[in-house]
Amino acid sequence: MNHDPIVDEVRRARERLAATCDYDLDRIFDEIQRRQAAETAPVVSFAKPSSARQVSSVSGALSD
């Protein structure tokens, strides 16, 4: 079976987090929430903006 280095890295990070929290799911969840609250990077949202701009397929121009 081939090993994906990215999957391996994610699994190592998951194991480190779980070990840090003594494998307690409540503590793991609290730690994840704490890290998210401290994060300054923008959050990705997959929701469509309410005023989405669309590209015209004919001219390629943006329209509101």
C-alpha positions in Angstrom: 0.0 0.0 0.0 1.3 3.4 -0.9 1.7 6.0 1.8 0.7 9.6 1.1 3.1 11.9 2.9 0.3 14.5 3.5 -2.0 11.9 5.0 0.9 10.7 7.2 1.6 14.3 8.3 -2.1 14.9 9.2 -2.2 11.6 11.2 0.9 12.6 13.1 -0.6 16.0 13.9 -3.8 14.3 15.0 -1.9 11.9 17.3 0.1 14.8 18.8 -3.1 16.7 19.6 -4.8 13.7 21.1 -1.8 12.8 23.2 -1.5 16.4 24.4 -5.1 16.2 25.6 -4.7 12.7 27.1 -7.1 11.3 24.4 -10.0 13.1 26.1 -12.5 14.2 23.4 -13.8 17.1 25.4 -10.3 18.4 25.9 -9.5 17.9 22.2 -12.6 19.8 21.2 -11.8 22.6 23.6 -8.2 22.8 22.3 -9.4 23.0 18.7 -11.9 25.8 19.6 -9.1 27.7 21.5 -6.8 27.4 18.4 -9.5 28.6 16.1 -10.3 31.6 18.3 -6.6 32.5 18.3 -6.2 32.2 14.5 -5.9 35.5 12.6 -6.0 34.0 9.1 -9.3 34.6 7.2 -11.9 31.9 7.4 -12.9 30.1 4.2 -16.6 30.1 3.6 -18.2 28.0 0.9 -21.5 29.9 1.2 -22.5 32.0 -1.9 -22.3 35.7 -1.2 -25.8 37.3 -1.3 -24.7 39.7 -4.1 -22.6 37.4 -6.2 -21.1 38.9 -9.3 -21.4 36.7 -12.4 -19.3 36.6 -15.6 -21.2 37.0 -18.8 -20.5 34.0 -21.0 -20.7 36.1 -24.2 -18.6 39.2 -23.4 -16.7 38.0 -20.3 -17.7 41.2 -18.6 -18.7 41.2 -14.9 -22.2 42.1 -14.0 -24.0 42.7 -10.7 
